[in-house]
Amino acid sequence: MNGRVVDGEFGYEFKDLDGDGVYELISSDNDFLYAFGCYACSTMPARIEKLLGQKLVNVTRDAKYQKFLREVLKRMEARSDSNSRSNGYLGGWVASKILVGELNDAWQKMLTSYDSASDTKTEECLINVPLLTCPADQKRELTFPEALLKLLVRNGYVTQGQAALLRTVAPKQPLKLEPENRISDAVSAVPQPRADMRYDVRCLPGQISSGTRCMQIPSGSVDFSLDAGDMFTLPAGEVGYLTAVSGGIFVRNSQSNGLEYVPPGSRKLIVSTDIMKAETNGTRAEYRPVQ
């Protein structure tokens, strides 16, 4: 199994962050090195990977790693000192704030803090050719917010829809985030299962239950609505992200029998051995498989 090529000074760190007896691989997003400043003045957001089956999966956005990501952010801010207004620091700091659901605050502070006279310049080509072969009259220099936004989109920190909104934001202007992309701060608040939340209707892999019936759900990306007590599982061998768009979802691992709650607005990496159950009527969920 080959991992990513990571920064030679740090490499991977192995820790069992979620206490399940399996080590996560912790590294950083190296694309932020030199992107907006020198190596020493650059910060990098954390990246968490886990071996699931035969795949090394990026699980950074899983809600159960929020505590760790907030600790990383706290250490980053404690080390900021005189670099806190440099573009090299701000790039990785904004991405780290996004990982803990604080895009609005980060973007506003960046807009009022970045160095518009930085020596580090970023260009783009206005025609569809590589930048190295782009004619000089077809190159455009990007502002730091523009260059940062391109990197945040390319590496999955913000969606295209969020990026379009961010381009219109002026300093001090409130930003309304897309609810489905917010990460809830209440990831540790796990309600106690009620008597009617028993897992007494078992479906085959890839099926969804409604009362006593099980219905097949397709493999791949799917959005669906659920009522209280509805259960579903993934197709055999599949791994992906479950987002509780509205209404909470209980996730029970059928191997360890552990129960975890995914609050509205949060997402969790799930596997085909997990059994999901909706908390309330009108629960909306999204599932996206790991590619």
Buried (B, 14 or more C-beta within 10 A) or exposed (E): EEEEEBEEEEEBEEEEBBEEEEBBBBBBBBBBBEBBBEEEBBBBBBBBBBBBEEEBBBBBBBBBBBEBBBEBBEEBBEEBEEBBBBBBBBBBBBBBBBBBBBBBEBBBBBBEBBBEEBEBEBEBBEEEEEEEEBEEEEEEEBEBBEBBBBBBBEBEBBBEEBBEBBEEBEEEEEBEBEEBBBBBBBBEEBEEBEEEBEBEBEBEEBBBBBEEEBEEBEBEEBEBBBEBBBBBBBBEEBBBBBBBBBBBBBBBBBEEEEBBBBBBBBBBBBBBBBBBBBBBEEBBBBBBBBE
